[in-house]
């Protein structure tokens, strides 16, 4: 049971980071916790928020190719 809770928590935080382009402050607001508490969870779960910032930057810089 504790492993299921950990997986759910990790998935929830990762989804919030994706939705907020890696912005930890906005992610914490969305999750209803403090930024410091979110940083604690990120460290505990081994989540690197910088990855989500880099991912969102690469998503916005690549433009879809036009098909004829």
C-alpha positions as CSV (number, residue, x, y, z in Angstrom):
1,X,0.0,0.0,0.0
2,X,2.7,2.6,0.8
3,X,4.3,2.0,-2.6
4,X,0.9,2.7,-4.4
5,X,0.6,6.0,-2.4
6,X,4.2,6.9,-3.4
7,X,3.5,6.2,-7.1
8,X,0.3,8.2,-7.0
9,X,2.0,11.1,-5.3
10,X,4.9,11.1,-7.8
11,X,2.6,10.9,-10.8
12,X,0.4,13.8,-9.4
13,X,3.4,16.0,-8.9
14,X,4.9,15.2,-12.3
15,X,1.6,16.0,-14.0
16,X,1.3,19.3,-12.1
17,X,4.9,20.2,-13.2
18,X,4.0,19.4,-16.8
19,X,0.9,21.6,-16.6
20,X,2.9,24.5,-15.1
21,X,6.0,24.1,-17.3
22,X,8.2,23.2,-14.4
23,X,7.3,26.3,-12.4
24,X,7.5,25.0,-8.8
25,X,5.7,28.0,-7.3
26,X,2.7,27.6,-9.6
27,X,2.7,23.9,-9.2
28,X,2.6,24.2,-5.4
29,X,-0.3,26.6,-5.6
30,X,-2.2,24.1,-7.9
31,X,-1.5,21.3,-5.5
32,X,-2.5,23.4,-2.5
33,X,0.8,23.0,-0.6
34,X,3.6,25.4,0.2
35,X,6.6,25.7,-2.2
36,X,8.9,24.5,0.6
37,X,6.7,21.4,1.1
38,X,6.8,20.7,-2.6
39,X,10.6,21.0,-2.7
40,X,10.6,18.4,0.2
41,X,8.5,16.0,-1.9
42,X,10.6,16.6,-5.0
43,X,13.7,15.6,-3.1
44,X,12.1,12.6,-1.4
45,X,10.6,11.3,-4.7
46,X,13.7,12.0,-6.8
47,X,12.0,14.4,-9.1
48,X,14.0,17.1,-10.9
49,X,11.8,20.1,-11.7
50,X,14.5,21.5,-14.1
51,X,13.7,18.6,-16.4
52,X,10.2,19.8,-16.8
53,X,11.3,23.3,-17.5
54,X,13.7,22.1,-20.2
55,X,11.0,19.8,-21.6
56,X,8.5,22.6,-21.9
57,X,11.1,24.9,-23.6
58,X,11.9,22.2,-26.2
59,X,8.2,21.6,-26.8
60,X,7.6,25.3,-27.6
61,X,10.7,25.8,-29.8
62,X,9.9,22.9,-32.1
63,X,7.3,24.0,-34.6
64,X,5.0,21.5,-36.3
65,X,5.8,20.9,-39.9
66,X,3.2,21.8,-42.4
67,X,1.9,19.0,-44.5
68,X,0.8,19.5,-48.1
